[in-house]
Amino acid sequence: MDFSFIQSASAAGAIIDPSGSYSAADIIRVGVSLVVLVAWLCSILFIVWGGLMLILSGGKDEKVKPAINSIRYAVIGIIVIVIAIFVAPKISEMLGLGTHNYLSPQNIFNTIKVLMKQIFWGSNETYYDGSSSDPLPAGFSDL
């Protein structure tokens, strides 16, 4: 697979090493972890935005309802994400797809921890305790 079109804004170069060979499990696990991380961050932003709208509403019903709805839907989104993280591996196991090994909640949460550390703090250190394999493939460490 050629991932050379994905470039980092930093001087580190490519996010994914185009010359690296990645298994489908690595790509899916990191992709799912990125989607969960982005959805979590968006939910947090919507909760904060709804709180600001609520504070600035002045008690007017036409301004309070959208603010409360924003907060409500963000919380529902977080709940759906968490439920999906725990239910998807069970469904995969029941259907015999074999993805439950690398889409376990522990693997996803550990990969999210590593991604957050690399994205927000720029560190290449890994704190992965989930399995014998690394949480991120070698080329993913150049964020």
N, C-alpha and C positions, 0 to 999 in steps of 0.2 A: 504494500500500500504506500502511496506517495502522499505524505503529509507536509510537503515543503511549502504549501501555500499558507500554513499557519505560522505567523511570525510574531515574536514577542516585541513589545515596545522597548524593552530594555536592551542593553548591549549584549546580553547573554546569547541572543540569536533565536533559533527556532524553539518553540515550546516543545514540540515533538521532534525527535531526531529522525529525519527522513531515511537515514541509512539503517535505523534500528529495526529489528523484527519483533513485532508485538503479537501476542496471542489474542484471540478474540475475547478471552476472559479478561485480559488486562484492559483492553479498550472499552469493553462494556462496563467493567467495574469503575474505571476512572470517569467514564461518561455519566453513569448513573450518579456517582458521587458529586460531579460538577453540577448536574441538574438539581440535585437535592440541595447543594450549597447555595446555588443561585435562587432557588425557590424560597429557601429559608431567609436569605437576605432580603428578598423582595417582600416577604411577609412581614419582617421586622420593620422595613421602611413604611409599609402601608399601616401598620399599627401606630407608628410614630406620627405619620401624616394624619391619620384619623384622630389621634389624641390632640394634635395641634388644631385641627378643624373643630373639634369639640370644645376646646378651650376658647377659641376665637368666635364661637357661634353666638355667644351672648344669650344663650337660653332660648333662641328662636327655633321653633320646631322645624321649619324648612331648612335650617342649617344643621340641627342636631341629628336628624335622621340619616343624612348621608355620612356624617362622621361616624355614627354608631355602626352603620352598615359596613363602612370601610374596615373598622376594627373587627367586626363580626366575621366578615368574609376572610380576612387575613388569618384569624385564629382557626377558622374552619379549614383553610388551606394547610396550615401547619399540622393540624390533626390528621388530615387526609394523607399528607406526606409521611408522617410517622407510621400511620396504619399501613400504608403501602410498603414501607420498608420492611415491616414485620410480616406482612401477609404474602408478598410476592415470592419469597423463597419457599414458603409452604406450598403455594399453588404450583410452583415449578417442580417441587419434589413430588407432589401428587401426580402431575402430568408426566413425570419422568424426563424432563428437559435437561437436567444436569446442571442448571445454572445456580442451583441453591448453594453450591459449594463456594462460589466466589461472590454471590450476591447476598450473603448472610449479613444481618444488621451489624455484627461486629466488624466485618471487613469493610462495609460501607462507612461506618462511623470512624474507623481508624484511617481510612483513605481520606475522608473529609478533614480530619485533624491534620494530616500531613499536607494536604492541599492548602488549607487555611494558613498553615505556618509558612509554606513556600510563597503563597500569593501575597499575604499581608505583611509578613515580616522578612521576606526575602532569604530565608534560611534553607539550606539544603539538608538539614538534619532530619532524620526520620524517627518517629516514636511509634513504631508499629509493633504491636504485640500479638496480633491476631493469628498469624500462621507462619509457616517456615519461609514462605516467599515474601518478597518485598511488597509493600503496599503500592508502590508506583514502579513501573518499569524504568530502566536506566535512563532513557531519553526524556522522561517526564520530569526529571529533577532539575532541568535547566529553566525553570520559570523565572 
